[in-house]
Structure formats: structure tokens, C-alpha cells
Amino acid sequence: MKFQRSPVYGFTTKANGIARELNNEVHLSEFYDPASGVIQPSKKPYSAVWDTGATNTVISRKIVKELNLQPSGRVTVSAVGETFFINISLPNNVEIIGVRVSEGAVGGADVLIGMDIINHGDFAITNCNGQTWWTFRVPPIERIDFVEEISESKRNYLHQQKTKVHKKNKIKMQKTSKKKSKK
């Protein structure tokens, strides 16, 4: 990771086996500005599912009622619905402040985390050794490019192989030289 002057926050989640859904517990509160000095509203835990195919984050009616959220506007999803502003705490206290969300049905979770939140940072998923891991950090700090990593790995491997061959040839030359000097 390259050096950052501002703080970087992130988390990694490990699933049991290969995950069909990326789920995390998140904590939500009504919107507030932490810099304002106003006392932070209480946060409540909810289940969330990550969805890179969703443009915006959606919360269930249950959350609207429990947090006593007041509408901030209207939006057209598949039907016209109200929008709300919330703060969301992801795992490891990764905070996203003032997220505009819409109310809707979220199958199997209370929150559907969409690209509006994912776009705040860097997000990666791996399924190495039969286990799904996903990681998220804010702010985004560097490009993640697997093709570049593979190319660099191949260059390093080829350099290592050339070095081994060079060492073997050097040893052979030394042995040959010693044999000639003994004669």
C-alpha cells in the first residue's frame, strides 16, 4: 500500500467456504455530522448484503421505523419511493456519513449495500483455497490490477530462473577452470 497522508480505514471478511452472498453486520443511525459537535445518535445493528449490481443502497421498512427516519425526498426505483439520509458503520468502524438511501424490500437482509457506498473506496473479492474473502477500504488509494500483478510475477519468475541458470553456469565454469589448472 502506498503512503497516505490522510487516514485509511478498512475491513476484511472471511466466509465459511465459497459464499453465494457477501453479508456483514452493519450499524446504522439517522444522519448526523460528526464534526458538528452534536451528540451522536445511537446506532443499531442490521444485516447487510453487498450488491455490485445495485446502483443505490436500499434499507428495509423495519429500519425506517426503528430509526424513526424522516423522508429527505423521493426517488424512482421500480416505483416511486421515499429517500432518507443515514450514516452507516461497516465492520472495523469504517464510517460512511450522509448516505442517501431508499426504502425497499431487501431479500434476506435489512440493508442492500449498492455501488453508491462501494464507490467510496476500493473493494475486492477472492475465492482462494475454497474460501471467499472480501475487503473494502476508504478512501480509494491505488489501482487494483490483477493482470499487472500477474505480469510482474512472471517477470520476477523469469528473472529468478535466469539468475539460477547464470549461477549454475558460473559454478560449471569454476569447476572446469579448476580441472584445467590441476593439469
N, C-alpha and C positions, 0 to 999 in steps of 0.2 A: 504494500500500500504506500502510495506516495505521501509525503509530508503535507499536513493540513494545518493552516493557521487557526481555523475555526474548529470547534468540537465536532467529532463524528460519532454518531450513535448507530447501533445495530443489534441484531439478534440472529441466531441460527436455531432452527427447529429440526429435530430428528424424528422421523416417523418410525413406527414399528413395521418394518418391511417396506414394500413398494406402496406408496399412498395413491389412492384414487382421487383424493381431495386434500388440499392443503388447509388444515384447520389450526387455529390458535385461539387461546383465550385473550380477549382484549378488554380494556376498561374504558368506559365512555362517561362523559359528563356533558352537561349543556355547555355551550360555547362561553369562554371567558378568556381574557388576555392576561397571561401570567405576569406581564410587565406592568400591568395597571395597578398592582398592589391590592386588588380586590381579593378577598378570601376565595380560595379555590373551592368550587362546588364539589360535593362528594362524587366519587367515581364508582361505577357499578360494573361488575364483570359480566361479559357476554361471550357467547361462542361466535367465532367468525370463520368464514371460508374465503380464501383468496381466489379471485377470478380475473385472469388477464383478458378475458373476452368481454368483460363488463366495462363500459366507459366510466360509469359513476358508482359510487358506494351507495348501498341501499341498507336501510335499517327496518326492523320489523315494527309493527304497530305496538307490540309489547314495550319496546324501548321508548317510543314516543310517549306512552302513558307513564311508564316508570320514572322517566327523567322529566316529565311534565314539560316537554319541549313545545315552544311556540313556533308556529309557521314563520318562515322567512320569505316565502314566495311560492310560486307554482312552477312546475316543470312538466313537460310531456315525456312520459316514459313510453309505455304501451297504451297508457291512458293518462289523463291529466291528474297530477297528484301534488301534494304539498311538499315543500322542501324545508329543511331545518339545518341549523349550524350546530356542530358538535366538536368536541375535542376527543381525540382517540389516543389511548396509550396502548401501543403494541408491546409485545414481550420485551423485557430488559429496559423498560421505561423509555422506549422510543416514542416521542410525542409528536403528533401531527395536530396542529392548532387550527381551528376555524374551518373544518371541512364541511362543505355544503353537501348534504345527503338527501335522498328522497326516501319516502316511506314505501314499502312494498313487501311482498311475500318473499321470504328467503328460505328455500327448502333446506331443512336440516341444520340451520344455524339462525342466529339472531341478526348477524351482520354479514353482508356480502362486500368484501373489500375489492374495489374496482381500480381501474387504471388511474383515476384521479389521485389516489393515495400512492399507488405503486410508482407513479411518475415523480414523486418527491425524492426518489433515491435510486439505488442500484438493487436489483432483485435477481437472484439466480437459484436454479433448482438443479440438483444432481440425483442420480439413482445408482450410485456406485455400490458395488457389492451387495445388490439386492436390498438396498435401504435408501429411502428418499430423505434428502436433506434440503431445506430451503433457507436462504439467508437474505437479509434485507439491511441496507444501511442508508442513512441520510446524513448529510446531503450526498448526492452522487459525486464521486471523486475521480473515477477513472473508468475508461472503457474496459469492458469485459469482452475479449475476443478469443474464442476457442481455436479458430483457425490460426491466428497469430501464435498462440501458445504451442500448438502442435508443430508449426514450422520452426519455432525456436527450439523445441525439444529435439526435433530431427537434426537441426544444425549442431546442437550440443552433442548428440549421439555420434554424428559423423566425425566431428572434431575429436571426440574421445576415441573412436576407432582408429583414426589416422594417427593419433598420439600413441596408441598401443602398437600399431604396425611400426611406427618410427622407432619406438623403444626396442622392439624385437629385432629390427634390422640393425640397430646400433649395437645390441648385445652380440648378434651374429658377427658383425664386423670386428668387434673387440676379440671374440674368440678366434676368428680367422687370423687376425693380426698377431695374437699370442702364439698360435700354432706356427706361423711363419717365422716369428722371432726366435722360437726354440730350435728351428732347423738351422 
